[in-house]
Amino acid sequence: MIRNTIFTLIATIIIVVVNLNADVVHWPLFVILLSALVLGYLQPQKGWISAIQLTAGIFAGFFIAQLLGISAKFPNINQFSTYISPLPCLFGGFMGSFFNKTIHQK
């Protein structure tokens, strides 16, 4: 669980940086989905905890960047991809755990 929390923190930092520098909405959502897939695969039983941590981290990074005065290249894209991030997080976490369970099925 600690390993996945550390990976979630690293993924959150990467997502926030990509989100702040993105010029289209597809890159942040792709990185979010890919990170959630990996988290779900690594922790198939309780991957939803990592997905919630990832979502909370993305929102925290968004609001911390606003408090520190760090402006995004395109604020509308930053705001949209932050607010829609729970969907790919939860979907990716579910699909990652589904893939793990399917591959390791006996």
TIRO-373757 format. One line per field, with one value per residue (C-alpha): residue in three letters; chain; residue number from 0; z, y, x. Coordinates in steps of 0.001 Angstrom, whole numbers. Layout:
residu = (ALA;...)
chaine = (A;...)
num = (NUM;...)
zz = (Z;...)
yy = (Y;...)
xx = (X;...)
This chain:
residu = (MET;ILE;ARG;ASN;THR;ILE;PHE;THR;LEU;ILE;ALA;THR;ILE;ILE;ILE;VAL;VAL;VAL;ASN;LEU;ASN;ALA;ASP;VAL;VAL;HIS;TRP;PRO;LEU;PHE;VAL;ILE;LEU;LEU;SER;ALA;LEU;VAL;LEU;GLY;TYR;LEU;GLN;PRO;GLN;LYS;GLY;TRP;ILE;SER;ALA;ILE;GLN;LEU;THR;ALA;GLY;ILE;PHE;ALA;GLY;PHE;PHE;ILE;ALA;GLN;LEU;LEU;GLY;ILE;SER;ALA;LYS;PHE;PRO;ASN;ILE;ASN;GLN;PHE;SER;THR;TYR;ILE;SER;PRO;LEU;PRO;CYS;LEU;PHE;GLY;GLY;PHE;MET;GLY;SER;PHE;PHE;ASN;LYS;THR;ILE;HIS;GLN;LYS)
chaine = (A;A;A;A;A;A;A;A;A;A;A;A;A;A;A;A;A;A;A;A;A;A;A;A;A;A;A;A;A;A;A;A;A;A;A;A;A;A;A;A;A;A;A;A;A;A;A;A;A;A;A;A;A;A;A;A;A;A;A;A;A;A;A;A;A;A;A;A;A;A;A;A;A;A;A;A;A;A;A;A;A;A;A;A;A;A;A;A;A;A;A;A;A;A;A;A;A;A;A;A;A;A;A;A;A;A)
num = (0;1;2;3;4;5;6;7;8;9;10;11;12;13;14;15;16;17;18;19;20;21;22;23;24;25;26;27;28;29;30;31;32;33;34;35;36;37;38;39;40;41;42;43;44;45;46;47;48;49;50;51;52;53;54;55;56;57;58;59;60;61;62;63;64;65;66;67;68;69;70;71;72;73;74;75;76;77;78;79;80;81;82;83;84;85;86;87;88;89;90;91;92;93;94;95;96;97;98;99;100;101;102;103;104;105)
zz = (0;812;-2546;-4340;-2269;-3292;-6931;-6588;-5275;-8141;-10681;-9170;-9525;-13157;-13886;-12327;-14334;-17563;-16738;-16204;-19483;-21734;-24805;-25447;-22986;-24354;-22833;-19187;-19501;-21186;-18419;-15776;-17404;-17856;-14238;-12967;-15113;-13619;-10088;-10608;-12014;-9120;-6500;-7840;-4537;-3217;-6279;-5622;-2667;-5008;-7486;-4760;-3637;-7222;-7638;-4335;-5288;-8650;-7017;-4295;-6917;-8862;-5839;-4491;-7885;-7781;-4243;-5186;-8242;-10758;-13909;-16532;-20221;-20927;-17734;-19242;-20228;-16812;-15036;-17285;-17064;-13286;-12777;-15103;-13653;-11323;-14332;-15922;-12455;-11370;-14797;-15155;-11661;-12350;-15719;-14324;-11545;-14063;-16321;-13390;-12237;-15783;-16500;-13187;-13169;-12279)
yy = (0;2390;1644;2556;5721;6830;6003;7933;10969;10827;10350;13277;15579;14502;14994;18474;19545;18142;19780;23181;22999;21320;23079;20444;18516;15119;14944;15449;13017;10442;10721;10463;7368;5719;6391;5053;1921;1225;1871;-417;-3128;-2875;-3065;-5073;-5538;-1979;64;2391;3819;4753;6229;8410;9438;10330;12387;14196;14877;16342;18677;19604;20341;22501;24591;24805;26072;28716;29754;30035;32105;29555;30157;27539;28093;27632;28098;26758;23479;23223;23759;21399;18528;18933;18873;15900;13935;11688;9940;8639;7994;5715;4108;3504;2070;-301;-1398;-1898;-4144;-5963;-6607;-7904;-10225;-11467;-12120;-13895;-15867;-19510)
xx = (0;2854;4486;1264;860;4346;3559;293;2183;4681;1872;-22;2976;3435;-274;-343;2733;1265;-2050;-446;1507;-1065;-2391;-5080;-7215;-6213;-2716;-3692;-6599;-4342;-1754;-4497;-5975;-2584;-1613;-4929;-4566;-1148;-2417;-5387;-3138;-686;-3410;-6361;-8201;-8205;-7314;-10218;-8266;-5415;-7904;-9400;-5894;-5026;-8195;-7646;-4027;-5021;-7528;-5035;-2364;-4800;-5763;-2207;-1011;-3748;-2802;870;3;1264;-719;-1439;-753;-4446;-6490;-9722;-8063;-6429;-9734;-11708;-9236;-9021;-12769;-13299;-10355;-12433;-13950;-10722;-9248;-12053;-12460;-8726;-8470;-11338;-9968;-6452;-7732;-9947;-6937;-4902;-7670;-8254;-4572;-3953;-7196;-6867)
